[in-house]
């Protein structure tokens, strides 16, 4: 059965500042406890091998990057087996 995970968050900062943090892939660990590092560079259509840590359990997901719009969207789909 397909599962979906979606998250949204209001950040009181200019889009350019938020975008800079999102594109600092090696710095993800400062704010992202599930995926502390992401491979780069990012390009739509790429499969991203992401190392995950959830509730102390580690795994690997391979989602495909489906959106990369400067200061607007960073999205991927699939890659996590349930």
Helices and strands as residue ranges (DSSP letters): H 15-23, G 25-30, E 47-54, E 57-69, E 73-77
